[in-house]
Amino acid sequence: FSGCSNLTSIAIPDGVTSIGSGAFSGCSSLTGVTIPEGVTTLGNYAFFNCSNLKDVSFGDVKEIGVNAFEGCSKLKN
């Protein structure tokens, strides 16, 4: 989905265990992400430059890659 500029929100389905490197990088319209309990790894640059990303929820993530949320200027701690 990298560079998919019309994607506004995503809900990762159950059964997914990792989100790969750069999977959603450059999705400039993305505002919200729901990551289910089973996902344990977010790859490097997974959401890089998702400049409108405001809301992310996740539970079991144990490893967050380098710059996974870099450039997500609207994302709050």
N, C-alpha and C positions, 0 to 999 in steps of 0.2 A: 504494500500500500504506500510505499515511499513516494512522496511527491504528489499524492492524491489531494489536490487543493480543494475539492468539493466535499470531502469527508468531514462531517460536523461532529459526530459522536460515534463511539464504538462500545460494544459490550463483548468482551472476549468470552467465547463459549466454554462451558465446563469441559474438562478433559484436556485442555491446553495446559502444558507445564512450563513453557518458556516463550518469551517473545524475543525474536531474533534481533541481531544488530541492525539498526537502521530501519526496522520494520515499518514505522510510521513517521520517519523523519521527513520534514518539509510539508507535513499536512497542515497547512496554514489556517484552515477553517475549523480544525478540530478544537472543540471546547470542553469535551468531557470524555473520560475513559473509566470504564468499570472493569477491573481485573479480578477474576474469581480466585477463591481460596487455593486452588490447585497450582496456580502459577507461582513458581519459586525463583525464576530468573528473568531479569530484564537485560537484554543485550546492550552493548555499547551503542550509543546514539539512537536508542530505540524510539525516542520521541523528540529527537533533536530538531530545533527550530520550528516547533509547533507553537507559533507565536501567540495564538489565541487560546491555548489550553489553560483552563481555569480550575477544573475539578478532576482529580484522580483519586480513585479509591482502590485499595488493595489490602490483602490480608497476609498471606503466607510468603511474600517475596523475601527471600533470604539474600539474594545477590542482585545488586543494581550496577550495571556496567558503567564504564567511563562515559561521562557526558550524556547520560541517558535522557536527562531533561534540560540540557543546555539550550539556551535560546528560548525557553518557555517563560517569557517575561511576565505573563499574567498569572502564572502559577504561584500560589502563596504557600508558605510552610504550614 
